[in-house]
Amino acid sequence: MEQAQEIIRGIQRGLLQWYDFKPDSMILYTGSEEDAIAEMLRERAGALICVSCGTAREENFRQSYGERFDYIVSVAVLERQLHPERILAGLRSLLKADGKLLLGMNNRLGIRYFCGDRDPYTQRSFDGVEGYRRAYVKKEDTFQGRMYSQAELKAMLQGAGWEECRFYSVLSDLEDPALIYAEDFLPNEDLSVRLFPTYHYPNSVFLEEECLYTDLAANGMFHQTANAYLIECAPDGQFSDISHVTCSMKRGRERAVFTVTHNSGIVEKRAAYPEGQARLEKMAGYREDLKAHGIPTVEAQMKNGAYVMPYMKGETGHAYLKRLLLEDVDAFLQKLDQFRDLILQSSEIVKEDCGDGEGAILRRGYVDLVPLNSFYQDGTFVFYDQEFCEEDYPANVIITRMIATLYAGSFELLKRLPMETLFERYNLTKKLDHFWRMEWDFLADLRNEKELRKYHNACQRNGEIVHSNRQRMNYSQEDYQRLFIDIFRNADTRRLILFGSGTFARRFLELYGQDYPVYAVIDNSREKWGQELKGIAVQSPDILRDLASGEYKVLICIKNYLSVMKQLDELGVTEYSIFDPHKSYPRKRRPIAVTGVPEGKQAAEKKKYHVGYIAGVFDLFHVGHLNMFKRAKEQCDYLIVGVVTDEGVRKFKETEPFVPYEERVEMVRSCRYVDEVAEIPLNFGGTSDAWRLHHFDCQFSGSDYVDNPDWLAEKEFLEKHGAEMVFFPYTEGTSSTKLKTMIEKKLL
């Protein structure tokens, strides 16, 4: 089994792997024996029987197994049955007097569906929210399944004779059970930085679900709007004493843990697999090390193979600092300084801060020493959950994480005090990109981001698409088309003026500046007037007063465009559109030469693809490049070759090209198989960026990337948009790398 699939199955196992099943118990599972849940149950049970709901209802089965099972487990299966209440009633006779029924059920009123996610059974948005009144209404409609609300589930269970039930709310859902809360337990932390929601159809989502839970809990709606439920039904009224579970199954076998909170006030960290047991032992050692350095920590000990500590009811350091920043900036800065000092105090300093921007180097860097993993008590911060330690680690990386985790997803904090102020306060700006990269490398490795990229692309939302979806809801179809789709209407015949001189404007100029020359750049910020953007002076919007209507078109290049729209309306400007850097707009073709079919000759046989694309540096152009162009041209009518700039080579390859960009472009352009040469924009050189620019039907690439997870994810992106990726074998014997090696050895 490939690593990604193994991790995904582990995530699914997390729904019940933490549950304390009795030893040698007999379990009935209504599902396939190949399911991840069945795999987990087989490891935990004395005996496991897997059958369908239909088989479980058969008289012969009921006679053979009446009152035999300690547990009956069913996950989402009942939702696909026309009469689930009948099946529930029949399951009672199969259970021992002290047995348990464990049900996994989706909630049709789950908050994900109010955020735009599609119903898993009808494949349409809002069907479940409306109670399926528009679904299955025609005679020819085939019932695929449906979800139920919490109230409907309670009524259904009571009607089937299950009087004693306890609901657990499951986030994100049954397939990705990251957080599980008993019905009488509410989160005491900010879920906006803890939860990474998954969806059936992420491209229809228009709200950030994780940012809603705090208000839902405050208004008594947290459990009613959970995306799914794990329901424990116990005829004898004896329920599990577990009230909350955090599942960290994406980490893989060696690092996956369950954090389990008991009603008794005890919290356990359990290794999900035997391979992770040693990490818990290390945690105990880390706590002792921090304690020895004077860092306040929550009392903890190893007990029966688990890392055990008391449940803390106080305010988290994260919540305290956020609240303090909104109330008193000066007091906040003092407390954040205190937190920073604790980071510097947490280990011996093996290299002092010498003013080069690197900062102090800690012998042991506790990477998770952040406000999110602390409580604020008696004037100081008390830490817990220190699982990760890196040797000889820059303290500034942890300080950067301190700031980043605090500000994550909070626009109100950014308005109150920009992050840049803190970066400057703690001397992080000089090597901030390096610190960001180290933090991301840590997180990406921990979460197996590379291995799970394809999985995440399929089920996690894209912030750019969420933004676009929200835009679309605010306008009529006609206005949306004019403002956001046909942005280049009249751009060829009028003077094009960009409103805004920031990131969006720079991206426009990099991607479309050659196709649509810009007459002027305007900005409301006086500080920017007189500055240049790609050689174009930034001016005041007052220049619009001197231009006649019909003479120009304004393209708004600002994220928060509403105030600019109002400003233009007040100026009487009607010809304007809004540039969304995440949308794909048509780009003008720039063929090297127009080739046609000579008179009297028939056109060649139709090729598989119309537009093809190849990207590369093409340093020291050789026969391998030529063969790739030839093979590509054999399969497409029009071949575009993107060439990386010198700056791009330096930034992303971390080397100096042998041949300058202009000469590399000329060599590629001279190849008879190439129809168009395009510059690859510096910061927008990925496959998705290229497709949005060129709308090709196929990208051709070398075979050394065929098993690369990043390229496979790009391949999936293309297929999702109706394009393909084809891998060609490289020409044996010749490559740019070999040529460079020969040059360096002075053999050429």
C-alpha positions in Angstrom: 0.0 0.0 0.0 1.4 3.4 -0.9 2.2 5.8 1.9 -0.5 8.3 1.1 -3.2 5.7 1.1 -2.0 4.2 4.3 -2.1 7.6 6.0 -5.7 8.3 4.6 -6.9 4.9 6.0 -5.3 5.8 9.3 -7.3 9.1 9.3 -10.5 7.1 8.8 -9.6 4.7 11.6 -9.3 7.7 14.0 -13.1 7.8 14.3 -13.1 4.9 16.8 -9.5 3.9 17.4 -9.4 5.8 20.6 -12.5 4.1 22.0 -11.9 1.7 24.9 -13.3 -1.5 23.6 -13.4 -4.4 26.1 -10.7 -7.0 25.5 -11.7 -10.1 23.5 -15.0 -8.5 22.6 -17.2 -9.8 19.8 -18.0 -7.0 17.3 -20.5 -6.8 14.4 -19.6 -4.3 11.7 -22.2 -3.4 9.1 -19.9 -2.7 6.2 -17.1 -4.2 4.1 -14.3 -6.1 5.7 -12.0 -4.0 3.5 -13.0 -0.7 5.2 -10.4 1.1 7.3 -12.7 0.9 10.3 -13.1 -2.9 9.9 -9.3 -3.2 9.8 -9.0 -1.3 13.1 -11.8 -3.3 14.7 -10.1 -6.6 13.7 -7.0 -5.5 15.6 -9.1 -4.7 18.7 -11.7 -7.4 18.8 -11.7 -11.0 19.9 -13.9 -11.8 16.9 -15.2 -9.5 14.1 -18.1 -10.2 11.8 -18.7 -7.9 8.8 -22.1 -8.1 7.1 -24.5 -5.8 5.2 -27.5 -4.2 6.9 -29.7 -6.5 4.8 -27.9 -9.6 6.2 -28.1 -8.3 9.7 -31.9 -8.1 9.4 -32.3 -11.7 8.1 -34.0 -14.1 10.5 -31.4 -16.8 10.1 -28.6 -14.3 11.1 -30.6 -13.0 14.0 -31.3 -16.5 15.3 -27.6 -17.4 15.0 -26.3 -14.3 16.7 -29.0 -13.2 19.0 -27.6 -11.3 22.0 -24.0 -12.3 21.0 -22.3 -9.0 20.3 -20.5 -6.7 22.7 -20.5 -4.0 20.1 -22.3 -3.2 16.9 -20.6 -0.6 14.7 -22.2 1.1 11.7 -20.7 4.2 10.0 -22.9 6.2 7.5 -24.5 2.9 6.3 -27.9 3.6 7.7 -28.1 6.9 5.6 -28.3 4.8 2.5 -31.3 2.7 3.7 -34.9 3.7 2.9 -36.1 2.7 6.4 -33.1 3.0 8.8 -35.5 2.9 11.8 -36.4 -0.7 11.0 -32.8 -1.7 10.9 -32.1 0.1 14.2 -34.9 -1.8 15.8 -33.6 -5.1 14.6 -30.1 -4.5 15.8 -31.2 -4.5 19.4 -31.8 -8.2 19.5 -28.2 -8.9 18.4 -26.6 -7.0 21.3 -25.8 -8.3 24.8 -27.5 -6.6 27.7 -24.4 -4.6 28.5 -23.4 -4.1 24.8 -23.0 -0.9 22.9 -24.2 0.3 19.5 -21.8 2.8 17.9 -23.2 4.8 15.0 -21.4 7.2 12.7 -24.0 9.6 11.1 -23.7 12.8 9.0 -25.7 15.8 10.0 -27.8 17.4 7.3 -27.6 20.7 9.3 -23.8 20.5 9.6 -22.2 23.9 9.3 -20.2 22.8 6.2 -23.4 22.7 4.2 -24.3 26.3 5.2 -20.8 27.1 3.9 -21.7 25.8 0.5 -20.5 22.2 0.5 -22.5 19.8 -1.6 -24.7 17.0 -0.2 -22.8 13.7 -0.5 -25.9 11.9 -1.8 -27.6 14.3 -4.2 -24.4 16.1 -5.2 -26.2 19.5 -4.9 -25.8 22.3 -2.4 -28.4 22.9 0.3 -30.6 19.8 -0.4 -30.0 18.5 3.2 -30.4 22.0 4.7 -33.9 22.1 3.1 -34.8 18.7 4.4 -34.6 17.2 0.9 -37.8 18.7 -0.2 -36.4 19.2 -3.7 -34.7 15.8 -3.9 -36.1 12.5 -5.0 -39.4 14.1 -6.1 -39.7 12.4 -9.5 -40.8 8.8 -10.0 -37.6 8.0 -12.0 -35.3 9.4 -9.2 -33.3 6.6 -7.5 -32.8 7.0 -3.8 -29.0 7.3 -3.1 -29.2 8.2 0.6 -29.9 11.2 2.9 -28.6 12.7 6.1 -30.5 13.5 9.2 -30.4 16.3 11.8 -29.6 15.7 15.5 -33.3 16.0 16.4 -34.3 13.5 13.7 -31.6 11.1 14.8 -32.7 11.3 18.5 -36.4 10.7 17.5 -35.4 7.8 15.2 -33.3 6.1 17.9 -36.1 6.5 20.5 -38.6 5.2 18.1 -36.5 2.1 17.5 -36.2 1.5 21.3 -32.8 3.0 21.9 -33.6 5.2 24.9 -30.0 5.7 26.3 -27.8 7.5 23.8 -24.9 9.9 24.0 -23.9 12.1 21.0 -20.4 13.0 20.1 -19.9 15.9 17.6 -17.3 15.1 15.0 -15.2 17.7 13.1 -14.4 17.8 10.3 -16.4 14.7 9.4 -16.6 10.9 9.6 -13.9 10.6 7.0 -11.6 13.1 8.7 -12.4 12.9 12.4 -9.8 15.4 13.8 -11.8 16.7 16.8 -14.5 14.8 18.7 -16.6 16.5 21.5 -19.2 14.8 23.8 -22.6 16.5 23.8 -21.9 18.1 27.2 -18.5 19.4 26.3 -17.5 22.5 24.5 -14.1 23.5 23.1 -12.1 26.0 25.2 -9.7 26.9 22.4 -9.9 28.8 19.1 -10.7 26.2 16.4 -9.8 28.6 13.6 -6.2 27.6 14.1 -6.8 24.0 15.1 -9.2 22.7 12.4 -8.5 22.2 8.7 -11.9 21.4 7.3 -12.5 18.9 4.5 -15.4 18.9 2.0 -17.2 16.7 -0.5 -16.9 19.4 -3.1 -14.6 22.2 -1.9 -15.0 24.3 -5.0 -18.6 25.3 -4.0 -17.6 26.6 -0.5 -17.9 30.3 0.1 -17.4 30.6 3.9 -14.4 29.7 6.2 -16.1 27.1 8.4 -13.4 27.0 11.2 -13.9 30.7 11.9 -17.6 30.2 12.8 -17.3 27.7 15.7 -16.6 30.3 18.4 -19.8 32.1 17.7 -21.8 28.9 17.3 -20.6 27.7 20.7 -21.4 31.1 22.4 -24.9 30.9 21.0 -25.6 27.3 22.0 -25.4 26.0 18.4 -22.1 24.1 18.4 -23.4 20.6 18.7 -26.6 21.1 16.6 -24.4 22.2 13.6 -21.6 19.6 13.9 -20.9 18.1 10.6 -21.3 14.5 11.9 -22.0 12.5 15.0 -20.6 9.5 16.7 -23.5 8.1 18.7 -23.0 5.7 21.6 -26.1 3.8 22.4 -26.0 1.8 25.7 -29.1 0.0 26.9 -27.7 -0.3 30.4 -26.9 3.5 30.5 -23.2 3.0 31.0 -21.3 5.3 28.6 -17.7 5.9 27.9 -16.1 8.4 30.4 -14.3 10.2 27.5 -15.5 13.7 26.8 -13.1 15.0 24.1 -10.6 13.5 21.6 -8.1 15.2 19.3 -6.9 12.9 16.6 -3.6 13.6 14.9 -3.6 10.7 12.4 -2.2 12.6 9.4 1.2 12.5 11.0 1.8 8.8 10.1 2.4 5.8 12.3 5.5 7.1 14.2 3.9 10.4 15.2 0.2 9.9 15.3 -1.4 10.4 18.7 -4.8 10.7 20.4 -5.3 13.4 23.1 -8.1 12.0 25.2 -9.9 14.1 27.9 -11.8 12.1 30.5 -14.8 13.2 32.6 -12.6 12.8 35.6 -10.5 15.7 34.6 -7.6 13.6 33.3 -6.0 14.1 29.9 -4.1 11.3 28.2 -1.9 11.4 25.2 -1.9 7.9 23.6 0.3 6.7 20.7 -2.0 5.6 17.9 0.5 2.9 16.9 3.2 1.0 18.7 5.8 2.8 16.6 4.8 6.1 18.4 5.3 4.9 22.0 8.9 6.1 22.2 7.8 9.7 21.3 5.6 9.8 24.5 8.6 8.8 26.6 10.6 11.7 24.9 7.7 14.1 25.8 8.2 13.3 29.5 11.9 14.1 29.1 11.2 17.3 27.2 9.0 18.5 30.1 11.7 17.8 32.6 14.2 19.7 30.5 11.9 22.7 30.2 11.2 22.6 33.9 14.9 22.5 34.6 15.3 25.7 32.6 12.6 27.5 34.7 9.8 27.1 32.1 6.4 26.6 33.8 4.8 23.4 32.5 1.6 21.5 33.3 2.3 18.6 35.6 2.5 15.3 33.7 3.8 11.7 34.0 3.9 8.4 32.1 1.2 6.0 33.3 0.3 2.7 31.7 1.9 3.7 28.5 0.2 7.1 28.2 1.4 10.6 28.9 -1.1 11.8 31.6 -1.8 15.3 32.8 -4.7 17.2 34.5 -7.3 19.0 32.4 -6.8 22.7 32.6 -9.9 25.0 32.7 -8.1 28.3 32.5 -7.7 30.7 29.6 -5.3 29.6 27.0 -2.3 31.8 26.3 -3.5 32.2 22.8 -6.9 33.5 23.8 -5.4 35.7 26.5 -2.9 37.5 24.2 -5.6 38.0 21.5 -7.9 39.6 24.0 -5.1 41.7 25.5 -4.1 43.0 22.0 -7.6 44.2 21.3 -7.8 45.9 24.8 -4.4 47.4 25.4 -1.6 47.3 22.8 1.1 48.4 25.2 0.2 45.7 27.8 0.1 43.1 24.9 3.6 44.0 23.8 4.9 43.6 27.4 3.3 40.2 27.7 4.5 39.1 24.2 8.0 40.2 25.3 7.6 38.0 28.3 6.6 35.1 26.1 9.6 35.7 23.8 11.9 35.7 26.8 10.6 32.3 27.8 11.5 31.0 24.4 15.0 32.2 24.8 15.2 30.8 28.3 13.9 27.3 27.3 17.4 26.0 26.4 21.1 26.8 26.5 22.2 29.2 23.8 25.0 27.6 21.7 25.4 30.7 19.5 24.6 34.2 20.7 22.8 36.7 18.5 25.6 38.4 16.6 23.4 40.9 14.7 23.4 39.0 11.3 19.6 38.4 11.5 19.9 34.7 12.4 19.4 35.4 16.1 20.4 33.1 18.9 20.7 29.4 18.3 19.2 27.1 21.0 20.7 23.8 21.9 17.2 22.4 22.0 14.5 24.2 20.1 11.0 23.4 21.2 9.2 24.2 18.0 5.7 24.1 19.6 6.5 26.6 22.3 3.7 28.9 21.1 0.7 30.6 22.8 -1.6 27.9 21.3 0.1 25.3 23.6 0.0 27.3 26.8 -2.4 28.6 29.5 -2.1 32.0 31.2 -2.1 31.6 35.0 -0.9 33.8 37.8 0.8 36.3 35.6 2.8 33.8 33.4 2.4 31.2 30.7 2.2 27.6 31.5 3.1 25.2 28.7 1.8 21.7 27.7 2.0 19.4 24.7 5.7 19.9 23.8 6.1 17.0 21.4 8.8 18.3 19.1 12.4 19.2 19.7 15.1 20.2 17.2 18.8 20.3 17.9 20.7 23.5 17.4 17.6 25.4 16.3 17.2 29.2 15.7 15.1 30.8 18.4 13.8 33.2 15.8 12.0 30.4 14.0 10.0 29.7 17.2 9.5 33.5 17.7 8.2 33.7 14.2 5.8 30.8 14.9 4.7 32.6 18.1 3.5 35.6 16.0 2.2 33.5 13.1 0.0 31.2 15.2 -1.4 34.1 17.2 -2.4 36.1 14.1 -3.6 33.1 12.0 -7.0 33.9 10.4 -7.6 37.0 12.6 -8.2 40.2 10.5 -9.1 42.2 13.6 -5.6 41.6 15.1 -4.0 42.7 11.9 -6.0 46.0 11.9 -5.1 46.6 15.5 -1.4 45.9 15.2 0.3 44.8 11.9 2.5 41.7 12.1 5.3 43.6 10.5 5.5 45.7 13.7 6.3 42.6 15.7 8.7 41.3 13.1 10.7 44.5 13.4 10.4 44.5 17.2 12.1 41.1 17.4 14.6 41.7 14.6 13.1 39.1 12.3 12.8 41.0 9.1 16.3 40.4 7.7 15.9 36.7 7.4 12.1 36.4 7.7 11.8 34.4 4.5 14.3 31.9 5.9 12.3 31.6 9.1 9.0 31.1 7.3 10.6 28.4 5.2 11.9 26.6 8.2 8.5 26.8 9.9 6.8 25.5 6.8 9.3 22.7 6.4 8.6 21.6 10.0 4.8 21.7 9.5 4.9 20.1 6.0 7.0 17.2 7.3 4.8 16.8 10.4 1.5 16.8 8.4 2.9 14.7 5.5 1.8 17.6 3.2 3.8 16.3 0.3 2.4 12.8 0.5 -1.1 14.0 1.1 -1.1 16.8 -1.5 -3.4 15.0 -3.9 -5.8 14.2 -1.0 -5.8 17.8 0.3 -6.4 19.2 -3.2 -9.4 16.9 -3.5 -11.1 17.7 -0.2 -9.7 21.0 1.2 -11.0 24.3 0.0 -8.9 26.8 -2.0 -9.0 30.3 -0.4 -8.9 31.9 -3.9 -12.0 30.0 -5.0 -13.8 30.9 -1.7 -13.1 34.5 -2.4 -14.4 34.2 -6.0 -17.5 32.4 -4.8 -18.3 35.2 -2.4 -17.8 37.8 -5.1 -20.3 36.0 -7.4 -23.0 36.0 -4.8 -23.0 39.8 -4.5 -23.9 40.6 -8.1 -26.4 39.8 -10.8 -25.2 37.5 -13.6 -24.8 40.5 -16.0 -22.9 42.6 -13.6 -20.6 39.8 -12.6 -19.8 39.1 -16.2 -18.9 42.7 -16.8 -17.0 43.2 -13.6 -15.1 40.0 -13.2 -15.1 38.0 -16.5 -15.0 40.3 -19.5 -12.3 42.5 -17.9 -10.5 43.0 -21.2 -13.5 44.3 -23.0 -12.5 47.6 -24.8 -9.0 47.2 -23.3 -7.5 47.1 -26.9 -9.2 50.3 -28.0 -8.9 52.5 -24.9 -6.2 53.6 -22.5 -5.8 50.9 -19.8 -5.4 52.3 -16.3 -4.6 50.2 -13.2 -6.1 51.3 -9.9 -3.7 50.0 -7.2 0.0 49.6 -7.1 0.4 46.6 -4.9 0.6 42.8 -5.3 -2.4 42.5 -7.6 -1.1 45.2 -10.0 2.4 43.7 -10.1 0.8 40.3 -10.9 -1.3 41.8 -13.7 1.8 43.5 -15.2 3.8 40.2 -15.0 1.1 38.1 -16.5 -0.7 40.3 -18.9 1.4 43.5 -19.3 2.7 42.4 -22.7 -0.7 41.6 -24.1 -2.4 44.7 -22.7 -0.1 47.8 -22.4 -0.8 49.9 -19.4 -1.2 53.6 -19.9 -1.1 54.6 -16.2 -1.1 53.3 -12.6 -3.1 55.2 -10.0 -3.3 54.8 -6.2 -5.1 56.6 -3.4 -1.9 56.5 -1.2 0.0 59.7 -1.5 3.2 58.0 -0.3 3.2 56.0 -3.5 2.8 58.9 -6.0 6.0 59.3 -8.0 7.1 55.7 -7.4 7.4 53.4 -10.4 5.8 50.0 -11.0 7.5 48.1 -13.8 8.7 51.5 -15.2 5.2 53.1 -15.0 4.8 56.1 -12.6 2.2 55.8 -9.9 -0.1 58.8 -10.0 -3.2 60.3 -8.2 -6.7 59.2 -9.3 -7.3 62.8 -10.1 -5.9 62.2 -13.6 -9.2 60.5 -14.4 -10.8 64.0 -14.3 -8.7 65.1 -17.3 -9.7 62.1 -19.5 -12.8 62.0 -21.5 -15.4 59.3 -21.0 -14.9 56.5 -23.6 -11.2 57.3 -23.8 -10.0 54.9 -21.1 -10.8 51.8 -19.1 -10.0 51.3 -15.4 -8.9 47.9 -14.1 -9.2 47.7 -10.3 -6.2 45.8 -8.9 -7.0 45.8 -5.2 -8.3 43.0 -3.0 -10.8 45.2 -1.1 -12.2 46.8 -4.2 -15.6 48.0 -2.9 -14.4 51.4 -1.7 -12.7 52.0 -5.1 -15.9 51.0 -7.0 -17.8 53.6 -4.9 -15.1 56.2 -5.6 -15.2 55.5 -9.4 -19.0 55.7 -9.3 -18.8 59.1 -7.6 -16.3 60.3 -10.3 -18.8 59.2 -13.0 -16.5 56.4 -14.3 -18.6 53.6 -15.8 -16.0 51.6 -17.8 -14.2 49.6 -15.1 -13.6 46.0 -14.2 -11.9 44.1 -11.3 -8.8 42.0 -11.8 -8.8 38.8 -9.7 -5.3 37.4 -9.8 -6.7 33.9 -9.1 -8.9 33.8 -12.2 -7.8 32.6 -15.6 -8.2 35.2 -18.4 -7.7 34.7 -22.1 -4.2 35.6 -23.3 -3.3 36.7 -26.7 -1.4 34.3 -28.8 2.0 35.5 -30.1 3.0 33.0 -32.8 6.6 33.1 -34.1 5.3 32.7 -37.6 1.9 32.0 -39.2 2.0 28.6 -40.8 -0.7 27.5 -43.2 -1.4 24.8 -45.7 -0.1 25.6 -49.1 -2.7 25.8 -51.9 -3.4 22.5 -53.5 -2.3 20.5 -50.4 -4.5 18.9 -47.9 -4.2 19.6 -44.2 -2.2 17.1 -42.1 -4.0 14.5 -40.0 -5.7 15.9 -37.0 -3.4 15.8 -33.9 -4.4 14.6 -30.4 -4.0 18.1 -28.8 -4.6 21.6 -30.2 -2.3 23.6 -27.8 0.7 22.0 -26.0 3.0 23.5 -23.4 6.5 22.8 -22.2 8.3 24.7 -19.4 12.0 24.8 -18.7 15.3 26.7 -18.3 16.8 25.3 -21.5 20.3 26.2 -20.5 22.9 24.8 -22.8 20.3 23.8 -25.4 21.0 20.2 -26.6 19.5 17.3 -28.5 17.4 16.2 -25.5 15.5 19.5 -25.7 15.1 19.2 -29.4 13.7 15.7 -29.1 11.2 16.8 -26.5 10.0 19.7 -28.7 9.8 17.3 -31.7 7.7 14.7 -29.8 5.4 17.4 -28.4 4.9 19.0 -31.8 3.9 15.6 -33.2 1.0 15.5 -30.8 -0.2 19.1 -30.9 -1.1 21.8 -33.5 0.4 24.7 -31.6 3.4 24.4 -29.2 4.1 27.0 -26.5 7.4 26.9 -24.7 7.8 28.7 -21.4 11.3 29.8 -20.5 12.4 30.6 -17.0 14.1 34.0 -16.5 17.6 34.4 -15.1 16.1 35.7 -11.9 13.8 32.7 -11.7 16.8 30.3 -12.1 18.6 32.1 -9.3 15.6 32.1 -7.0 14.2 28.6 -7.5 17.2 26.6 -8.8 19.7 28.5 -6.6 22.3 28.6 -9.3 23.5 30.9 -12.1 22.4 30.1 -15.7 25.3 29.5 -18.1 23.4 31.2 -21.0 21.5 34.5 -20.4 17.7 34.5 -20.7 17.6 36.5 -24.0 19.9 34.0 -25.7 18.1 31.0 -24.3 14.8 32.4 -25.7 16.3 33.0 -29.1 17.6 29.4 -29.3 14.2 28.0 -28.4 12.4 30.4 -30.8 14.7 29.3 -33.6 13.5 25.7 -33.2 11.1 24.8 -36.1 8.9 22.8 -33.8 8.1 25.8 -31.5 5.2 28.0 -32.4 5.4 30.5 -29.5 7.9 31.3 -26.7 6.6 32.8 -23.5 8.4 34.3 -20.5 7.6 32.4 -17.3 6.6 35.1 -14.7 8.9 35.1 -11.7 6.5 34.2 -9.0 3.8 32.5 -11.1 5.6 29.7 -12.8 3.6 26.7 -11.6 1.5 24.4 -13.8 -1.7 26.0 -12.6 -0.4 29.5 -13.3 0.7 28.4 -16.8 -2.7 26.8 -17.6 -4.5 30.0 -16.5 -2.3 32.0 -18.9 -2.3 29.7 -21.9 -5.3 27.4 -21.6 -3.3 24.6 -23.2 -4.7 21.1 -23.7 -1.5 19.2 -22.6 1.7 19.9 -20.8 4.7 17.8 -21.8 7.4 17.0 -19.2 10.4 14.8 -18.7 9.9 11.3 -17.2 12.0 12.0 -14.2 9.0 13.7 -12.7 6.6 10.9 -13.3 6.5 9.7 -9.7 7.0 13.1 -8.1 4.0 13.8 -5.7 4.0 17.5 -6.6 3.9 16.8 -10.3 1.2 14.2 -9.8 -0.9 16.8 -8.0 -0.3 19.2 -10.9 -1.3 16.4 -13.3 -4.6 16.0 -11.4 -5.2 19.8 -11.5 -4.9 19.7 -15.3 -7.2 16.7 -15.6 -9.7 18.5 -13.4 -9.6 21.4 -15.9 -9.9 19.2 -19.1 -6.2 19.1 -19.9 -3.5 16.4 -19.6 0.1 15.9 -18.7 2.3 13.7 -20.7 5.7 12.5 -19.6 8.5 11.9 -22.2 11.6 9.8 -21.5 14.7 11.9 -21.5 17.4 11.4 -24.2 20.0 9.1 -22.8 23.6 10.4 -22.8 23.0 14.1 -23.0 21.7 16.5 -20.4 22.4 20.1 -19.3 23.7 18.7 -16.0 26.2 16.5 -17.8 27.3 19.3 -20.1 27.8 21.7 -17.1 29.9 19.0 -15.3 32.1 18.7 -18.4 32.5 22.4 -18.6 33.5 22.6 -14.9 36.0 19.8 -15.5 37.4 21.8 -18.5 36.6 18.9 -20.9 34.6 21.0 -23.2 
